[in-house]
């Protein structure tokens, strides 16, 4: 993005090689995002100031991401990994949907947790990275989903590929083609595998559908029906994203409607589906919705008093301490659970 921004005259050439090296190697977001464009932090590379407020807010954001990863994503991952490792032809529908629901929450809280940690670390050092997620699971269309999911990647493809090849300014047929090209490459960006290519084209096809006249039918549905439609579409898409091969994905899709299969008994799976899993599942469903912003808005609407400010500060310190202690214990005593997006 630096080269393109300079070519487009959206950013000045960086004459200091150390500052350019700092941008390229900016460690908080280097491995898995959010994707930081040069022109978004060019000023902060030269003139950056870290305040107590920045360090406080960054610490809270970092702990939020850590909690997402350790408390929710890892618990969901234990079940999702086990279910997806089973032969799909033996899976009953209920177990297949449980594994898919677990993976749906795992990938969101794993990736958004890493983004929160990266944004928080950057904030502690005086960098203000852009948001990367905005509650994508509350979307009412796949178009809206991609405005909320991995925002830095979708906006990167929009600005550096979709718009330059014509975007939606070149007629309907060419617009549809442009969307499919972008999402084909988006799939390849995640990995040189047919499952990612199909996943990308699958999402591209639904974006084309929503831009077609049929999109008016979707927009005319009641709001709950729009949510159900979107959830089903992206959950089915995750089957391709998680499966090792297309044949496994095909078998797993069949398992989702395999209501005649015998109940599956597995001691390891029963050990993973425990009270801790169901608690993490409940937390995952709740915090997939904008619960925290609603609570924050409610608190800010009240008259500010020293007692209220002190109570909030004390609560944040206690919460951060508990998250760090519990997460440290889990990481020390548990197995290695790398972030999912480290492999992309």
Secondary structure, 3 states (H helix, E strand, C coil): CHHHHHHCCCCCCCCCHHHHHHHHCCHHHCCCCCCCCHHHHHHHHHCCCCCHHHHHHHHHHHHHHHHHHHHHHHHHHHHHHHHHHCCHHHCCHHHHHHHHHHHHHHHHHHHHHHHHHHHHHHHHCCCCCCCCCCCHHHCCCHHHHHHHCCHHHHHHHHHHHHCCCCCCCCCHHHHHHHHHHHHHHHHHHHCCCHHHHHHHHHHHHHHHHHHCCHHHHHHCCCHHHHHHHHHHHHHHHHHHHHCCCHHHHHHHHHHCCCCCCCCCCCHHHHHHCCHHHHHHHHHHHHHCCCHHHHHHHHHHHCCCCHHHHHHHHHHHHHHHHHHHHHHHHHHHHCCCCCCHHHHC
